[in-house]
């Protein structure tokens, strides 16, 4: 999953956790790298593999179209001096059409991938929160904050590995 999508989806939860209790009370506090927990979880890895397979044909088609555009431009630049005005115009229109098609297909692919990622994030987000709550309860932590919101954390306070482990069991 793209990190920007994950950040956006979980930002509100992180802010709420960060504001819920003063950071001056370090006792009973833990830190989790929520982005890493999602990205390294078994369900996210399975989604990424499935997503790569699902969109590989579209990516390959885009790559092929990109190569065709480059070849057409190279050929045009090489042969333009010997072409008639009508031939040059025809080739220019063909190149523009391919470029527009490339942009259209690229946007469509990005939208489809973003929708798939958002759906997966919607599915995993609550499970991540449940995993964090479970680890907090088991560890006796009063506050769990996202690692991106703090400057320094003692390694013993990082519960990311435990959260990943719990998320993997919850998502089965």
C-alpha positions in Angstrom: 0.0 0.0 0.0 1.1 3.5 -0.6 2.4 5.2 2.5 0.5 8.4 1.7 -2.8 6.6 1.6 -2.0 4.8 4.9 -1.0 8.1 6.5 -4.2 9.9 5.4 -6.4 7.0 6.6 -4.8 6.8 10.0 -3.9 10.4 10.7 -7.1 11.3 12.6 -6.6 8.3 14.9 -3.0 9.2 15.6 -3.9 12.8 16.4 -6.6 11.6 18.8 -4.2 9.2 20.5 -1.6 11.9 20.8 -4.0 14.4 22.3 -5.7 11.9 24.6 -3.1 12.0 27.3 -0.2 14.3 28.1 3.1 12.9 26.9 4.8 14.0 30.1 3.5 10.8 31.8 5.8 8.2 30.1 4.8 5.5 32.5 2.3 3.2 30.8 3.1 4.6 27.4 4.1 2.7 24.3 4.9 3.6 20.7 3.8 1.9 17.5 4.8 2.6 14.0 1.4 2.3 12.5 2.6 2.6 8.9 5.1 -0.2 9.4 2.6 -2.3 11.2 0.2 -2.1 8.3 2.9 -2.5 5.6 4.6 -5.5 7.2 1.4 -7.3 8.2 0.6 -10.6 6.4 -2.7 -9.2 5.1 -1.1 -6.2 3.6 1.7 -8.2 2.0 -1.0 -10.6 0.5 -2.9 -7.6 -0.7 0.1 -6.1 -2.4 0.9 -9.4 -4.1 -2.7 -9.8 -5.3 -2.8 -6.1 -6.4 0.4 -6.5 -8.4 -1.0 -9.5 -10.2 -4.4 -7.9 -10.7 -3.0 -4.7 -12.3 0.0 -6.2 -14.1 -1.8 -6.4 -17.4 -2.8 -2.8 -17.3 0.7 -1.7 -16.2 2.2 -3.8 -19.1 -0.2 -2.2 -21.6 0.8 1.3 -20.3 4.5 0.4 -20.7 3.9 -0.8 -24.2 2.0 2.3 -25.1 4.7 4.5 -23.6 7.3 2.6 -25.7 5.1 3.1 -28.8 4.9 6.9 -28.1 8.7 7.1 -27.7 9.3 5.2 -31.0 6.8 7.3 -32.8 8.4 10.5 -31.6 11.9 9.3 -32.5 10.7 8.2 -35.9 8.9 11.5 -36.4 12.0 13.6 -35.4 14.2 11.5 -37.7 11.9 11.5 -40.7 10.0 14.8 -40.4 12.3 16.6 -42.9 11.5 14.1 -45.7 7.7 14.0 -44.9 5.1 16.0 -46.7 3.0 18.4 -44.6 0.1 16.0 -44.7 2.2 13.1 -43.4 3.7 15.2 -40.6 0.3 16.4 -39.6 -1.0 12.8 -39.6 1.9 11.5 -37.5 1.5 14.5 -35.0 -2.2 13.7 -34.6 -1.4 10.0 -34.0 1.2 10.8 -31.4 -1.2 13.2 -29.6 -3.9 10.5 -29.7 -1.5 8.0 -28.2 -0.4 10.5 -25.5 -4.0 11.2 -24.6 -4.8 7.5 -24.5 -1.7 7.0 -22.2 -2.8 9.7 -19.8 -6.4 8.4 -19.7 -5.3 4.8 -19.1 -2.8 6.0 -16.5 -5.4 8.0 -14.6 -7.9 5.1 -14.7 -5.3 2.7 -13.4 -4.3 5.0 -10.6 -7.9 5.5 -9.6 -8.6 1.8 -9.6 -5.5 1.1 -7.6 -6.4 3.8 -5.1 -9.9 2.5 -4.7 -8.5 -1.0 -4.0 -6.0 0.3 -1.5 -8.7 2.4 0.2 -11.0 -0.6 0.5 -8.1 -2.7 2.0 -7.3 0.1 4.4 -10.9 0.3 5.4 -10.8 -3.4 6.1 -7.5 -3.4 7.9 -7.8 0.0 9.8 -10.3 -1.3 12.4 -8.3 -4.5 12.8 -5.1 -2.4 13.4 -6.9 -0.4 16.1 -8.1 -3.6 17.6 -4.6 -5.0 17.6 -3.2 -1.9 19.2 -5.9 -1.9 21.9 -5.2 -5.6 22.6 -1.4 -5.1 22.9 -2.0 -2.0 25.1 -4.3 -4.0 27.3 -2.0 -7.0 27.6 1.0 -4.7 28.2 -0.7 -2.5 30.7 -0.2 0.6 28.5 -2.4 3.6 29.1 -1.3 5.4 26.0 -0.1 4.2 22.6 1.1 6.8 20.2 2.3 6.6 16.6 6.1 6.6 16.3 5.9 9.4 13.7 4.6 11.8 16.4 7.6 11.5 18.8 11.3 12.5 18.4 12.8 9.9 20.6 11.6 6.6 22.0 13.5 4.0 24.1 13.5 0.8 22.1 11.7 -1.1 24.9 8.6 1.1 24.4 8.2 0.2 20.7 5.4 -2.4 20.4 5.2 -2.4 16.6 6.3 -6.1 16.3 3.7 -7.1 18.8 1.0 -5.2 17.0 2.0 -6.8 13.6 1.8 -10.2 15.3 -1.6 -9.5 16.7 -2.9 -7.9 13.5 -1.8 -11.1 11.6 -3.9 -13.2 13.9 -6.9 -10.9 13.9 -7.0 -10.6 10.1 -7.1 -14.4 9.4 
